[in-house]
Amino acid sequence: MKRAKKKTGPLAHDSEAQRFNETFPDNREWHFVNLPLDTVAYTDQAVGSRSNDIVHTIRRCIAIIESKTLSHSEMTRAQALRWLVHLLGDLHQPLHLGSGYYRFDDQHRAHLITDPQQAAGMDDDHGGNLLFYAAEEELHALWDDRLVTAVAQGRSYQELAHDLVKRGHQPAWDGSGAYHHWIDQWTIESIHEGKSAYQRLIFGAAEFGGAHDGLQKITITLSPGYEQDEAKRVEQQLAKAGYRLAAILNALRWPPTGPSH
């Protein structure tokens, strides 16, 4: 949908995608939430949470899928299913959940804040989008693309999925309690994965500017072996996301009309 707004990608001229973007102009915000790295529970009052963040949107998709009556102002059940599949993947990319917050010394060197109470009101890096380990290389893009490519090793997505399934699953991947609470549990777990990734970064100087003189960029250095080690974490997150997507789809109370309406 984000690419369709820019008239690029496979949905560039798709009429349904165009209508969807017109009806839900904030859908770009649905993919993430910027929670401090020591967040221990997701609540509506948590630092960084929003009414249209990834957690709220996944809940919304589940509610639509399970609803017996749909409002004309809502997504269709098919659209909600597509978004649920996509966002379950995003939920397991740690930088879609956790974000670094900072204080800066007199030399503008960044010092990471992980405690939610201390992070309130401080500048954050938007899930690694403002962290640059090279002139134009963002940490968020490293996790979104480069590490996934490293895991794939040239395999097609079908081959990769097949190999991930062969790994089996760990009991810790299962949600506990009612399935409507699994998303909150997986959110906190993903943030903890993100904290481990942040702990291996070396933070340098920050740059400020723009209309509001806000944080524009923080230069970072990746610790030795960072990409190789974090690719292993990404592989585990991909396997975990696939297993959990199947689990939540099996747990949902599908209405009698089925998932295609």
Long-range contacts (C-beta under 8 A, 24 or more apart in sequence): 1-27, 1-28, 2-27, 2-28, 20-75, 20-79, 23-73, 24-75, 26-52, 29-53, 30-54, 30-57, 30-83, 30-87, 31-87, 31-90, 31-96, 32-90, 32-96, 32-97, 32-127, 33-96, 33-97, 33-187, 34-98, 34-99, 34-124, 34-126, 34-127, 35-97, 35-98, 35-99, 35-116, 35-187, 35-191, 36-98, 36-99, 36-101, 36-113, 36-114, 36-115, 36-116, 36-119, 37-98, 37-99, 37-100, 37-112, 37-114, 37-191, 37-194, 37-195, 37-198, 38-114, 38-115, 38-116, 38-195, 39-98, 39-116, 39-188, 39-191, 40-188, 41-184, 41-188, 42-184, 42-187, 42-188, 46-116, 47-101, 47-116, 47-117, 47-119, 47-120, 48-99, 48-119, 48-124, 54-87, 54-90, 54-91, 54-96, 54-97, 55-183, 55-184, 55-187, 57-83, 57-87, 58-84, 58-87, 58-88, 58-91, 58-183, 59-180, 59-183, 61-87, 62-180, 62-183, 62-248, 62-252, 65-252, 65-254, 65-259, 66-252, 66-253, 66-254, 66-255, 67-255, 68-255, 68-256, 76-261, 77-255, 77-259, 77-260, 77-261, 78-259, 78-260, 78-261, 81-259, 84-245, 84-248, 85-245, 88-241, 88-244, 88-245, 88-248, 89-241, 89-245, 91-183, 91-186, 91-187, 91-190, 91-241, 92-186, 92-190, 92-237, 92-238, 92-240, 92-241, 92-244, 93-143, 93-144, 93-190, 93-237, 94-143, 94-190, 94-191, 94-193, 94-194, 94-197, 94-237, 95-127, 95-128, 95-139, 95-140, 95-143, 95-144, 95-194, 95-197, 96-127, 96-190, 97-127, 97-187, 97-190, 97-191, 97-194, 98-127, 98-190, 98-191, 98-194, 98-195, 98-198, 99-124, 99-125, 99-126, 99-127, 99-128, 100-124, 100-125, 100-128, 100-131, 100-198, 101-125, 102-203, 102-206, 102-215, 102-218, 104-206, 107-205, 108-205, 108-206, 108-207, 108-208, 109-203, 109-204, 109-205, 109-206, 110-203, 110-204, 110-205, 110-206, 110-218, 111-203, 112-198, 112-203, 114-195, 114-198, 123-214, 123-215, 124-215, 125-215, 125-218, 130-215, 130-216, 130-217, 130-218, 131-201, 131-218, 131-220, 132-217, 132-218, 132-219, 132-220, 133-219, 133-220, 133-221, 133-222, 139-201, 139-220, 142-227, 143-197, 143-230, 143-234, 146-227, 147-227, 147-230, 147-231, 147-234, 148-234, 148-238, 150-227, 150-231, 150-234, 151-231, 151-234, 151-235, 151-238, 160-238, 161-242, 164-235, 164-238, 164-239, 164-242, 165-239, 165-242, 167-239, 169-239, 169-240, 169-243, 173-240, 173-243, 173-244, 174-247, 175-244, 175-247, 179-247, 179-248, 179-251, 179-252, 182-244, 182-247, 182-248, 182-251, 186-244, 190-237, 193-233, 193-237, 196-233, 197-230, 197-233, 200-226, 200-229, 200-230, 201-226
